[in-house]
């Protein structure tokens, strides 16, 4: 039933966007540009492709690549450390685990909980690029703008996760702290959080992986990260330089992905036989803490260049200009604001409602395509299935070439999935828009590739962790690999996969909004246009419209996930 509904929704969404297969083809001259672009992947640049116009004292190209990489790392460390503090504090108010037992005493905490949940949802529903667009008006193009733009949505996400982790902590902790008469703050920070410390640290490390990608993407707004350098080289048609920056970003993400994955596994496994964690785990913690201090001390996150007085004046002016235009003119809030909002939704060359529906349609087609790609690659990436004799004892008569051939299939499939998820959707879309004639298709492909990489990896893990008796019995009866997959693995794996699927759809909604900054007719385009015209009231209206769309998607997704689990 769920799968059928998804197919119907995808068809309706494709019809709304007027998608055709011809829209996937490159436009005039696109084939030549695409050929040059992908040829650059085989020969990344070691020096500038064109040194004309460069000053004699210009830093060598690889030094510039290293500088952009270091700055990306610095902004990610600063932003995620800031969001970690904010997430722990906001998570306290969003957690019901420390509430008193009596209904009368719970009234105050419940009111704080509702406010915290609303703030949390608003923060994480707005993409970091949209936050950066907002902060540009107050702080200008500074590292602080980038750090705050990443920190705010990450604070909302971390607060939600931390609060839910603490709410699921064992009851014995709550009983013990209540018996000692502990207050709410000590109960939360000394009782609940330590019980879930491993999960908290593991998720914080995962958010830092995401922070690296986010910091790179903010370079497209002018922040000196890998995204900024990549955009400059791309606009100058220096495709070998582009691939050098892409490989630098890929290497940065993969190195930290490998390291943080090892840390998360060690923490979730708990202490070893001697009651201690590995020494390298403590060293990793000290190294990360030192990196955070280094980032804040060397990142230039201060405001000394313009001064506090000017910044505060900018903030006051921005605060006035984000009020609806009728309010600024003294016409009152109602009904003038209603007419103003109605015009933004239904009138003009780019009505807000149509942009919102475009965003929704793009996300639906993209996530369905991502799900299809993930299910095609996940079986090939699952070590339990992509082997010479799946779910059977290994045979000594298997030719070595067959064994190594299947290992190569697994390695290649996992490499494709890694490459897809390591590059942010915005980077993929930036590339596709140059070559694909239909910009909706460019956005869809970007979202689909990135999410297919994530869903494919999760799908492979689901297949590997599936209980083996059924597929083993089918193999013993002579079932083929395909029959084992369809009959023995899909029925038990699909519900868990759908949980991940709908979670990623929430992300597609959020990312689909921001891809409009590249010119796709989604809500991000309206945010960009109104920001460029200094119509900040309209910009905030479209930001909130996008947040409400993500919030509605979150509610639908949560309901479906509960239904699938049940």
C-alpha positions, 0 to 999 in steps of 0.5 A: 500500500505504501509503495503504491502510494509512493509511485502514484505521488511520484507520477503526480509530482512529475506531471506537476513539474512537466518532467520529460525524459528529454529534459535530462539531455544536455542543452546546446553545447552541453555535451561538449562541456559535460565531456570536458568536465568528466574528463577532468576527473581523470586528470585533476589539476596540480597547478592553475589551469590559467595563470594569466591575470594572477599576481606574481605573488599568488600562492601555489594552487595546491596551497590554495586548495589546502587553505580552503580545506583548512578553512572548511574544517575550521568553520565546521569545528566552530559551528558544531561546537557552538551547536553542541552547547546550544543543543544541550541547553535547548534539549533540557527544555525539550526533554520531559524526562526530568519533569516532576511526578505530580500533574500540578508541578508539571504545568510549568515544565510542559509550557517550556516544553511546548516553547522549546519544541517550537523553537527546535522545529523552526531552527532545524526546518530552515536550511543553513544556506537560508540562515546564512542569507538572513545573517548576511544582512546583519553581519556581512560576509564573515566567518561568524555568519557561516558559523551561526548559519550552521549552528542554528539548524544543527542546534535544533537537530541536536536538541531534538535527538538529545531530548529523545535519547534522555526520555528513553533512558532507564527508569532506575536513573529517574527513581534514584535522582528523585529519591535524592531530591535532585533538581531539574538541572542536576537531574538532566546533566548529571543523571540523564545525559551520562546514561546516554553519553555514548549515543550523544557523542556518537551523534555529535560526531555524525553532525560534525561530518554533516558540518564539513559538507555544510561549511563547504556549501556555504562557500557558494555564498562567498565564504572562503571554503572549498565551495567558494573555490570550486564555484570560481573554478567552475565559472571559469571553466577550469574543470580540472581545478574543479575536480581537485577541489571536489577530491579535496572535499571528498578526502576530508569527508571520508577521512573524518567519516572513517575516524568518527565511525571508528570512534562511534563503534568503540563508544557504543561497544563500551569498555573492553575486557579490562574495563577501559576504552582503547587509548586512542579513543581518549586521544581522539577526544583530546584532539577534537577538543584541541581542534575546537579551541584552534578553530575559535582562536584562529577563525576570525569569528570576532566583529572587530572589523566593523565594530559592535555599534554598527553591527547593532544598528544593522540588527535594529534596522533588519529587525524593523525591515522584517516586519510585514510591509503594512505594519511598517507603514502603520496599517496594522496587522489585520486585515492588511497583513492578510492581503499582503500575504495573499498577494505573496502566495498567489500573485506576481511572476513567481507565486509563493504557493506554486514555489512551495508546491514545486519544492514538494514535487521535487522532493517527492520525485527525488526521494522515490528515485533515490529509493530505487537507486538505493535498492539497486545498489544495496544488494550489491554492497551487502557482503552477505548477499554479494558473495560467491555462495550467499548464506551457504558455507564457503566452498573450497572449490570456488575459483579465486577469480570468482571470490575476488570478482564478488569482492570487487563488486562490493567494493565498487558498489560501496565506492559509488555510494560513498561518492554519492553521499560525500558530496552535498546536494548543493554541489551536485546541483551546481554541476548538473544545472550547467549540463541538464536542460531542465533545471527541475531535473538538475535538482532532482538528480542532485537530491537523488544521488546524495540520498541514494548514497545514504539510503544505499549504505543503510539498505546494505546494512539492513540486508547484512543484519537481517536474520539468516535462517529464512534466506539460508533455508531458501538457498538450501532448497536451491533458490537463486540469489535473486529469489533469496533477495525478493522472497527472503530479504525484502519482506523483512528489510523493507519496513526498516528501509521505509523508516529511513526512506521517510526520514530522508524525505524530510531532508529532501524537502529542506534541501529542495527549498534551498536549491532554488538559490541556484535558480530552480523555481522553488522557495529558495529562489524567492528567498534569494530574489527578495534578499537581493531586492532588500525586501526582507519582510517578503524574504522572511515570509518565504523562509517561514513558508519553507519552514512550515512545509518542512514541518508538515513533512515532518508530521507526515513522515513521523506518522508514516514511520510509526505506521510502518513500525507498527 
